[in-house]
Amino acid sequence: MAELTATELAARLGISRRHAVELVASGTIAGRKLSSGAWLADAASVLHYEAAARRGSGGRISTATAWGLLWELSNLHASWLTPSTRWRVHRRLRTMSAEEIARTVSSRTRTHRYRAANPSKASTELIITGRAVASLLDVGLMDDIRRVCGYLPSGGDVKGYASTHFMVEDTTGLDVLYENTVPSPVKGNVMPIAVIAADLAVSPNTRERSGGLRALEKLCQQWIEANQLQR
């Protein structure tokens, strides 16, 4: 699912349905009007709108810090964080909700949507995340290997990769490529557990989003319990 109805958009943003329709009709959030008169909002545009709103409220953190937060939440050492930044990351992990974490780290990368002729082959060189490895979260979600969902290798060019793997750009496409902005090389071909959860937590699919948020909440609780002596 790559589009949200006006009702779904209103629930997600915590606004009235009328306001949601106005956001799409005015072009503030990209979307389209069906012949029935109903409005659909583009999911990627919704994420950009949320990120802009967060920046306006002072909730923005740097790309490196966002990745560091997810590394720490995955019980990995984020070597690129300074001691003072790591302390601030730990403070956030003790106080932020799963929803706040998902929103805060969402601007660390950009999402590009495509239609892949052969999803299996198009995924072979990627660092997999999201619904493609959702079962790793242990929240009742199954892996969906029918779709592309991953980060390019370090230094990879999204458009170049898409072209050589027969992927056609489509804002409503279900095959997703993420820009790789991680400050350090990723070991293996699967993203750390908190990254998988965070990517699912901003999915336009309600079930995926709910599963991602549950996983983030569980990871936060586990992190707090393991680090309670470091307060």
Order of alpha helices (4+ residues) and beta strands (2+ residues): beta-alpha-alpha-beta-beta-alpha-alpha-alpha-alpha-beta-alpha-beta-beta-alpha-beta-beta-alpha-alpha
